[in-house]
């Protein structure tokens, strides 16, 4: 059976699952092309095996995705890691994502965010946080949350969100590691950590969409 995507759900975004998926794909998804004459777009999403148990169930809402396991070539761990890759082949869905800059994610994703209502935007950011966000728990209460992206990442969309929900004490820094340079935007202020938590998880008890392990980490902040 051919892979199919429910494109109408993306062209008219009315579901929290679709908003979440679009945020998740902005973090850990990419569009490639099949090696055929038609150059059919292939949409892929990568995650570690345990998290992917959750992601596969959410992706099912949007259509029929396949999954395969691949070596994490970019990993510097002593023990080789594997990742799960969800994929679906769809020209129209690929064109939709490309039109909304999903092949140029160093930019700020205003195009897709403009298509999502304010009511559903927290789910987009929840999906993005599940992909590219992290929570750091330290001694003496010096906790933080951060988004990490490409060294040249335009963080305008995160800065705009922070301004909207009254978060002003954030920092942007460049991080160097064995894997190269990356950019990070970070919050450490305890009150503002709570503001951000309430924004993306305010209704989690009624709508437990996404990674519970990330939600649970906020309870330690």
C-alpha positions, -999 to 999 in steps of 0.1 A, spaced: 0 0 0 12 35 -9 22 59 19 -5 85 22 -6 118 40 -38 136 50 -28 168 33 -61 185 40 -52 185 78 -21 205 70 -37 229 45 -63 238 71 -47 234 105 -74 228 131 -59 200 151 -34 201 180 -18 169 166 -10 186 133 3 218 150 25 195 172 38 175 142 47 207 123 67 219 153 84 185 156 93 184 119 108 219 122 131 205 149 140 170 136 124 166 102 138 172 67 127 169 31 148 150 7 141 137 -28 138 101 -42 164 90 -67 139 87 -95 131 107 -126 102 125 -108 124 134 -78 96 127 -55 99 144 -21 105 122 9 97 136 43 118 122 72 117 126 109 145 112 132 145 104 169 160 80 194 143 47 197 125 52 230 111 87 221 100 74 187 75 50 204 56 82 213 63 100 180 50 72 158 16 72 175 13 110 170 24 108 134 -3 82 126 -28 110 131 -15 126 99 -12 95 77 7 63 70 43 66 79 70 40 76 99 35 101 134 22 98 164 21 121 197 37 111 231 43 126 235 77 141 266 87 121 268 121 138 271 106 172 304 109 192 293 84 218 317 55 226 289 30 221 274 33 186 238 46 187 209 39 164 181 62 155 146 56 143 136 74 111 99 79 102 93 87 66 66 92 41 67 99 3 43 126 -9 48 153 -36 21 175 -23 31 173 13 68 179 3 58 209 -17 37 222 12 67 219 36 92 234 11 68 263 5 69 269 43 108 268 44 112 234 59 143 230 37 158 262 51 152 259 88 180 283 98 154 310 90 126 319 114 94 299 107 70 328 104 54 313 73 41 282 90 34 300 123 11 324 104 -10 295 93 -15 283 129 -41 299 153 -30 314 186 -50 286 203 -29 259 186 5 276 186 15 262 220 13 227 205 37 238 177 61 250 203 56 218 223 65 197 193 95 220 186 106 217 222 103 179 222 127 179 192 152 207 199 145 217 235 162 207 267 158 210 304 189 213 327 185 205 364 214 218 386 222 220 422 212 251 442 183 258 420 203 270 389 180 253 364 174 263 328 157 254 295 172 259 261 166 255 224 196 245 203 200 250 166 224 256 138 252 281 144 234 306 121 199 299 135 176 329 134 158 329 168 133 356 159 104 333 164 115 323 199 122 359 208 88 370 195 72 343 216 91 353 247 80 389 243 44 379 238 43 358 270 65 383 290 98 365 291 127 391 289 157 374 305 170 352 279 205 347 264 218 336 230 252 319 229 273 299 205 284 265 218 315 246 205 317 209 208 333 179 190 304 180 166 310 217 157 293 249 166 257 254 174 235 283 186 214 282 218 187 304 233 183 299 270 162 309 300 174 306 336 150 330 355 128 308 378 97 329 373 101 329 335 107 292 334 73 288 350 58 311 324 72 291 296 61 258 312 25 272 316 25 282 279 34 249 263 20 226 290 -9 245 305 -34 219 294 -12 188 294 -33 170 320 -62 172 295 -41 169 264 -10 148 272 4 151 237 42 146 233 71 133 254 61 128 290 98 127 301 102 163 289 70 173 307 81 156 338 115 174 339 97 207 343 83 196 376 118 198 390 124 234 380 
